[in-house]
Amino acid sequence: MNTWFKKSFVLSAGLALILSGCGAKSDNTATNASQTEPNAAQTADSGKKLNVVTTFYPMYEFTKQVAGDHANVTALIPAGAEPHDWEPSAKDMAQVKDADVFVYNGIVEGWAEQALSSASNDKRVVVEASKGLNLMEGTAEEEGEEAHAEEGHDHDHVLDPHVWLNPVLAQKEVESIEAGLVAADPANKADYEKNADAYIAKLKELDNEFKAGLKDVKRKDFITQHAAFGYLAKQYGLTQVPIAGLSPEQEPTPDKLAGIIKFAKENNVKTIFFETLVDPKVAETVATEIGSKTDVLNPLEGLTDEDKQKNLDYLGVMKNNLEALKKALNE
């Protein structure tokens, strides 16, 4: 995510050349879809499927569940790629421009606002799925003081984007996506509402499973390599103790690492969680130092090849996360 800000001027100049012949008007829909005027959003011809472009896996999965057979849904960020530092190519920008609906989470995609502005389309519906949610703050220390300075931030807090890992907030994101699809294709409103209701019912069931499974665990704190699980922890009365910050590529300072090791020893922590898509060396370092084991807690920023071979989806991965937490918190 941080590299986007360093390169945005160069990318913007390139995009201006790429898109200069397109003659598109300024896009005025880069808001929550519920705020879009319906007449401006009816982009789909009768009987034609919507062209929906999403950013990374949770947005893709939620959108596919709501869209059903009425849209061709694609994800810009490929499977196995870590989305925090991903940047769009010229080909990706063409997809953004041609989309009837563009769905992104917000905050994770530091490039999105610039991309939407450069690849303008006055008929496109834009859904920022986390818009309107009560977002949590992470400290500047979590995000990295050096990166903060490079980006010109003069405040001490950054927002945590990982709302999709809370099954309750995931329901809100699905509702926002539903509103966007209805705005773009009101003729199929009933189907979008039906599909959204069906998937939200599954998310409510998942929420109930988390509540029941974590209610009586022996301990309430868990150590994870990446500060991705704050919303999940808050929802179910747990405490996340992250080794690194909101971006998984950031490594902890020596003092922070020493503090985590001290905490783990004093609290007899037996499992250190790492994640897919990034190098687990930091978690392994802590585990080796305290003589504990490691396990996966998946932030669902993308599916691995192994996930796909096992036919795992958002619900399946989240249930695996629940089982991993239950095991670690009952040791």
Secondary structure as UniProt FT lines:
FT   HELIX           2..19
FT   TURN            20..21
FT   HELIX           33..35
FT   HELIX           38..41
FT   TURN            46..47
FT   STRAND          50..54
FT   HELIX           57..67
FT   HELIX           68..70
FT   STRAND          71..75
FT   TURN            79..80
FT   HELIX           83..85
FT   HELIX           90..98
FT   STRAND          101..104
FT   TURN            110..111
FT   HELIX           112..118
FT   TURN            122..123
FT   STRAND          125..128
FT   TURN            129..132
FT   STRAND          137..139
FT   HELIX           140..143
FT   HELIX           145..150
FT   TURN            151..152
FT   STRAND          157..159
FT   HELIX           163..165
FT   HELIX           167..184
FT   HELIX           186..188
FT   HELIX           189..214
FT   TURN            215..216
FT   STRAND          221..224
FT   HELIX           230..235
FT   TURN            236..237
FT   STRAND          239..242
FT   TURN            248..249
FT   HELIX           254..266
FT   TURN            267..268
FT   STRAND          271..274
FT   TURN            276..277
FT   HELIX           281..290
FT   STRAND          293..296
FT   HELIX           305..309
FT   TURN            310..311
FT   HELIX           314..329
//
